[in-house]
Amino acid sequence: MKIYIDFDDVICETAVFFTKAAKELFGIDVPYRDVQFFNLQKTFDLTDEQYNELMRVGHIPENLLSYAETIGASETINKWVDEGHEVMVITGRPYEAYEPSRRWLDDHNLNRIPLICVDKYGRESFNQDCSYSMTLKELYDMNFDFIVEDSPAAFEHVMHFENGKVAVFNRPWNKQVKMPNDNFIRCEGWHEIDRFFHAL
């Protein structure tokens, strides 16, 4: 199978970092369990200036490298590769975050997995012409059999893979979201994602 895996809050615990950063930077204390929206500006009720600062801090290389691995992620992904499946990490992180993101994957025994940056959320001002970037159109021209995502904002993108089954990693910001169709199945963690994958 060809597998698409999101990065943040699927392979690593990004939102946990941002809840701590919002408290340290602005005194805004929103516990992780209360992160209601994928849009962190809305979750923390930030001004544009505060949001931009939060994103800047969150993408400092040493901070990106500090994110904790989601339990079971590397073990499961490497098992799929060993079974002969083709796995790609498709991230909406900014292009300039590629190098530390690549290093994080390598440091967590995911050095066999390609990392592709795609402007999933319209945050980039221009497309990068490099081997690790892809436009949405290029992404839509691909085909994936299995997708692991957490972001409701990305559901519209993965719906382009008509036959792809989507494991939705249960997170506080997607628990109230209605699944688009029967291809989307909620999973509590990597062990449940793996069971769903092998049941196909």
C-alpha positions as a printed Julia matrix, in Angstrom:
200×3 Matrix{Float64}:
   0.0    0.0    0.0
   0.96   3.62  -0.47
   0.63   5.49   2.81
   0.35   9.23   3.62
   1.16  10.25   7.2
   0.82  13.76   8.6
   3.6   14.99  10.91
   2.32  17.26  13.68
   0.16  15.63  16.36
   0.34  12.35  14.45
   4.04  11.49  14.72
   4.97  14.09  17.35
   3.21  16.03  20.12
   3.19  19.53  18.63
   0.11  20.93  20.38
   1.57  20.05  23.78
   4.51  22.35  23.0
   2.23  25.17  21.83
   0.08  25.08  24.97
   3.25  25.53  27.04
   4.55  28.25  24.72
   1.29  30.22  24.86
   1.45  30.2   28.65
   5.12  31.24  28.75
   4.83  33.94  26.07
   1.42  35.47  26.84
   0.24  34.03  30.16
  -2.57  32.21  28.33
  -3.25  28.91  30.09
  -5.25  26.52  27.91
  -4.64  22.9   28.92
  -3.99  20.49  26.06
  -7.31  18.7   26.64
  -9.1   22.04  26.04
  -7.51  22.82  22.66
 -10.83  23.05  20.83
  -9.68  24.24  17.42
  -6.95  23.26  14.99
  -6.6   27.03  14.45
  -4.42  27.91  17.44
  -5.05  31.62  17.03
  -8.71  30.88  17.75
  -7.94  28.37  20.52
  -5.72  30.82  22.44
  -7.64  33.96  21.36
  -4.48  35.6   20.03
  -3.96  38.8   18.12
  -2.3   38.48  14.71
   0.97  39.67  16.24
   0.78  37.14  19.07
  -0.07  34.32  16.68
   2.85  35.14  14.42
   5.18  35.15  17.42
   3.8   31.8   18.62
   4.39  30.28  15.18
   7.89  31.75  15.03
   8.83  30.24  18.38
   7.24  26.9   17.53
   9.34  26.62  14.38
  12.72  27.53  15.85
  14.87  24.51  14.96
  15.81  23.6   18.54
  12.14  23.69  19.51
  11.09  21.52  16.55
  13.76  19.02  17.58
  12.41  18.95  21.15
   8.91  17.7   20.3
   8.09  14.37  21.93
   7.35  11.4   19.71
   3.76  10.18  19.75
   3.68   6.79  21.44
   3.96   3.93  18.97
   4.59   6.11  15.89
   8.09   5.06  14.79
   7.54   1.44  15.77
   4.38   1.17  13.68
   5.7    3.11  10.69
   8.89   1.06  10.53
   6.86  -2.13  10.72
   4.84  -1.01   7.7
   8.03  -0.26   5.76
   9.44  -3.66   6.71
   6.24  -5.22   5.37
   6.92  -3.61   2.0
   4.56  -0.64   2.12
   5.52   2.77   0.69
   5.29   5.47   3.36
   5.58   9.25   3.0
   5.28  12.0    5.6
   3.26  14.87   4.11
   3.52  17.96   6.29
   1.99  21.4    6.24
   4.99  22.8    8.06
   6.64  25.8    6.37
   9.35  24.99   3.85
  12.06  26.51   6.03
  11.25  23.93   8.71
  12.34  21.09   6.45
  15.89  20.6    7.74
  15.07  20.29  11.47
  11.99  18.23  10.6
  14.13  15.88   8.52
  16.6   15.65  11.39
  13.81  14.89  13.87
  12.65  11.97  11.72
  16.21  10.68  11.39
  16.78  11.0   15.14
  13.62   8.96  15.77
  14.62   6.06  13.54
  12.46   7.22  10.62
  15.35   7.89   8.27
  13.8    5.66   5.57
  10.7    7.83   5.28
  10.54  10.64   2.67
   9.38  14.02   4.0
   7.41  16.32   1.7
   6.33  19.88   2.55
   2.97  20.91   1.06
   1.25  24.25   1.62
  -1.87  22.58   3.0
  -3.21  25.68   4.72
  -2.31  28.57   2.4
   0.39  29.98   4.66
   3.24  30.15   2.15
   3.74  33.23  -0.03
   5.38  31.27  -2.87
   6.02  27.7   -3.96
   9.45  26.21  -3.43
  11.14  24.55  -6.37
  13.0   21.84  -4.51
  12.94  18.08  -4.13
  11.17  18.11  -0.76
   8.27  20.43  -1.66
   5.05  19.84  -3.55
   2.07  21.96  -4.58
  -1.46  20.93  -3.68
  -2.1   20.17  -7.34
   0.89  17.83  -7.39
  -0.36  16.19  -4.21
  -3.84  15.73  -5.68
  -2.32  14.03  -8.71
  -0.94  11.33  -6.43
  -2.82   8.38  -5.03
  -2.7    6.98  -1.51
  -4.4    3.87  -0.15
  -4.13   4.8    3.52
  -3.89   8.19   5.23
  -3.21   9.16   8.84
  -4.37  12.71   9.69
  -5.58  14.69  12.68
  -6.47  18.05  11.15
 -10.05  18.75  10.05
  -8.59  21.47   7.81
  -6.73  18.76   5.86
  -9.74  16.5    5.34
 -10.63  18.31   2.1
  -7.16  17.49   0.75
  -7.16  13.79   1.53
 -10.65  13.39   0.1
  -8.98  13.72  -3.31
  -7.66  10.19  -2.8
 -11.03   8.63  -3.57
 -10.23   5.08  -2.5
  -8.01   6.04   0.41
  -9.0    5.01   3.9
  -8.32   7.71   6.48
  -7.32   7.0   10.07
  -8.25  10.14  11.99
  -6.0   10.39  15.03
  -8.35  11.43  17.82
  -7.29  14.79  19.22
  -9.25  17.37  21.27
  -9.66  19.68  18.24
 -11.32  17.06  16.04
 -13.54  15.18  18.49
 -16.6   17.3   17.69
 -16.03  17.21  13.92
 -18.31  15.03  11.81
 -16.4   12.67   9.57
 -16.84  13.5    5.84
 -17.68   9.95   4.79
 -17.25   6.28   5.64
 -13.61   6.29   4.53
 -12.75   8.26   7.69
 -12.36   6.2   10.86
 -11.44   7.61  14.27
  -8.51   5.96  16.03
  -7.29   6.55  19.57
  -3.61   5.95  18.9
  -1.04   4.12  16.82
  -1.97   0.64  17.99
  -5.57   1.22  16.9
  -4.38   2.77  13.62
  -2.28  -0.33  12.99
  -5.25  -2.62  13.65
  -7.39  -0.59  11.22
  -4.63  -0.72   8.62
  -4.19  -4.49   8.79
  -7.95  -5.05   8.74
  -8.19  -3.53   5.26
